């Protein structure tokens, strides 16, 4: 995609986005509702025309081609299976439109069902299949046409949590097995982290950050990216001094250090730093001096195997520290100092972001 724009009436949905996807790559468009994810997918599929910009497939400009002339297929959240057709007939529908011989359709449908783990389900109708099985049939119907790119618009959104997690693993395994490029839409950051080679985080019709999973998670560029992916805590402060790759800054309630791999040496103005909850250390103390940021414990809660401790800083801002386990000697009302290792804090582009 090169410099794609799209508006609906007075609303700018896509604002000049560009994206290159490699053969066999799994890339996820991640973002909140209304950020432009589905419109991007529909433009790739040919279901929408961009106002400006071009779409290329294997080097060929397909911007003006209708959907049936592009070698891409799309899988939707609602399956879109024909209720009066069994699994085999649903899967072979596209092949029949291409006048493929019946014997070949049958063979291809059986192979596709085997790939998605539904061998022997040829004669079952959608009403006889579970939600997860219907979605597998929809995926089989898409891959049987051997597209160069498979587009998936929140295909697991209608499934329950346990099935969704299992399908994430199976879908990623399937993608590696068949070697087709997947462009996947979700608003679930955990799903994006689990499945993707790269993540394109979208915001207001633009890419807020685009990169490998580890890069987007560990080195977010903005406060929005840090909070959307992994729910990082954002600290605003003033730089004091820089020494040997580390910046020491004054935050409300105390001092803390940030590793500056990029050579940040600014010692004036405002800085913003992101620290994920698992990297924050809390120590109970009444000492008014020393390194670290003063805070008061507000509450403890549990999420799966994680203990989450909410603490309030001197400026009233709330932060979350998390760790594995189900107990802690800290209790609401305790005065603590919070700190982190310098390499676990990331300098950001400062901006106003709601917590």
C-alpha positions, -999 to 999 in steps of 0.1 A, spaced: 0 0 0 14 34 -10 1 67 4 -34 55 8 -61 80 18 -98 74 23 -126 96 36 -163 90 42 -180 124 39 -162 148 61 -144 121 81 -108 112 72 -106 75 78 -71 68 64 -45 96 62 -18 86 38 -7 52 51 20 30 35 27 -6 42 48 -34 27 41 -70 36 65 -98 28 56 -132 14 47 -156 42 46 -128 69 20 -125 96 12 -89 102 -15 -76 125 -33 -43 123 -40 -34 159 -60 -5 172 -93 7 188 -126 8 170 -127 35 143 -90 38 138 -92 25 102 -83 -12 104 -112 -26 85 -111 1 59 -75 -7 52 -83 -44 48 -113 -36 25 -91 -15 3 -65 -43 0 -94 -67 -9 -108 -43 -35 -141 -38 -16 -134 -1 -12 -115 23 -35 -90 46 -20 -94 84 -26 -57 84 -35 -27 61 -34 -21 27 -49 -22 -10 -39 4 -34 -54 4 -72 -53 37 -89 -63 48 -57 -79 16 -53 -101 -7 -23 -95 -41 -38 -86 -57 -5 -74 -83 -5 -102 -90 -43 -102 -123 -57 -87 -121 -81 -58 -125 -112 -79 -95 -102 -100 -71 -99 -70 -54 -130 -57 -65 -123 -21 -92 -138 1 -109 -125 32 -122 -142 64 -148 -124 85 -157 -125 121 -192 -138 114 -180 -168 92 -203 -159 63 -209 -196 55 -239 -206 34 -263 -223 58 -278 -246 31 -244 -259 20 -223 -285 39 -186 -279 47 -173 -294 15 -197 -274 -7 -190 -242 12 -152 -247 8 -155 -255 -29 -178 -225 -38 -150 -203 -51 -135 -232 -71 -169 -239 -87 -171 -203 -98 -137 -209 -116 -152 -239 -134 -128 -263 -116 -136 -300 -122 -157 -316 -95 -131 -343 -87 -105 -316 -81 -129 -295 -60 -136 -326 -38 -98 -333 -34 -90 -297 -27 -118 -294 -1 -107 -325 17 -71 -313 18 -82 -279 31 -103 -295 59 -74 -317 69 -52 -286 71 -76 -269 95 -81 -301 116 -115 -310 104 -108 -341 83 -141 -361 80 -164 -331 84 -172 -327 47 -209 -334 50 -217 -314 81 -237 -282 78 -229 -250 96 -258 -257 121 -240 -290 130 -207 -273 138 -195 -253 167 -184 -217 164 -147 -227 163 -154 -254 136 -174 -229 115 -145 -205 116 -121 -232 105 -144 -240 76 -144 -203 67 -106 -203 68 -105 -235 47 -128 -219 21 -103 -190 19 -71 -209 16 -84 -235 -9 -81 -208 -36 -44 -204 -28 -44 -167 -24 -11 -147 -22 -26 -128 8 -52 -139 33 -71 -110 50 -87 -118 84 -110 -93 100 -112 -102 137 -119 -139 128 -118 -150 165 -138 -122 180 -170 -143 184 -153 -172 202 -151 -178 239 -117 -170 256 -104 -206 259 -113 -215 223 -100 -182 211 -66 -188 227 -65 -223 212 -74 -210 178 -47 -184 180 -21 -212 182 -37 -232 155 -40 -203 131 -4 -193 136 7 -229 130 -15 -231 99 0 -198 85 35 -211 88 25 -244 73 9 -230 41 33 -200 38 7 -174 28 10 -138 40 -17 -131 66 -29 -95 73 -49 -98 105 -72 -74 123 -77 -73 161 -82 -48 189 -68 -73 214 -32 -65 221 -26 -99 237 -38 -117 205 -15 -94 184 15 -102 206 9 -139 205 5 -143 168 23 -116 148 57 -113 131 50 -75 130 24 -52 145 10 -21 129 -6 -1 157 -32 23 142 -45 55 155 -69 80 138 -61 66 103 -23 65 107 3 41 119 13 51 154 41 25 153 50 -3 130 76 -29 139 85 -64 151 66 -76 182 95 -73 205 103 -38 193 67 -25 196 64 -40 231 98 -31 246 106 1 227 73 20 222 77 54 207 48 73 222 27 72 253 -3 60 233 17 30 220 31 22 255 -3 22 271 -22 4 243 2 -25 241 10 -38 275 -6 -11 296 26 7 306 28 33 333 37 68 320 59 91 342 64 128 334 94 146 349 123 169 344 158 157 333 185 165 358 218 152 345 232 126 321 261 103 328 275 72 310 244 63 291 219 70 319 196 100 324 186 108 360 153 127 362 131 143 388 96 129 390 68 139 414 79 123 446 115 115 438 144 106 415 147 77 390 171 67 362 165 59 325 189 41 302 194 62 270 205 38 243 200 64 217 223 89 233 196 113 248 216 140 266 188 166 270 188 181 305 160 207 302 123 207 295 99 178 301 105 141 296 81 112 295 91 76 304 72 43 301 77 15 326 57 -17 324 41 -29 356 63 -61 358 94 -39 360 83 -17 389 97 -26 423 79 -14 454 96 -12 488 78 -3 520 96 26 537 89 59 557 123 73 546 118 107 530 152 106 513 170 84 489 165 72 453 130 62 441 96 78 439 73 81 469 38 66 466 10 52 487 -5 17 481 -42 20 472 -53 -16 466 -43 -51 457 -60 -73 431 -55 -106 413 -56 -113 376 -49 -149 367 -15 -157 382 -6 -120 386 -8 -98 417 -15 -62 407 -8 -34 432 -22 0 425 -3 29 441 -8 67 441 20 91 434 23 126 450 7 143 420 -23 120 423 -15 98 394 -21 61 398 4 34 387 2 -3 385 29 -27 396 25 -64 389 43 -96 396 37 -134 396 22 -148 428 -9 -142 449 3 -124 479 25 -95 490 34 -80 525 22 -46 512 -13 -34 522 -35 -4 513 -22 27 530 14 16 531 40 42 521 64 29 496 91 39 472 89 26 437 119 22 414 130 3 383 162 -7 366 173 20 341 172 -4 312 135 -11 319 124 25 313 118 39 278 119 75 269 89 86 248 77 114 226 57 134 252 20 138 245 -13 140 265 -28 106 268 -57 96 291 -48 68 316 
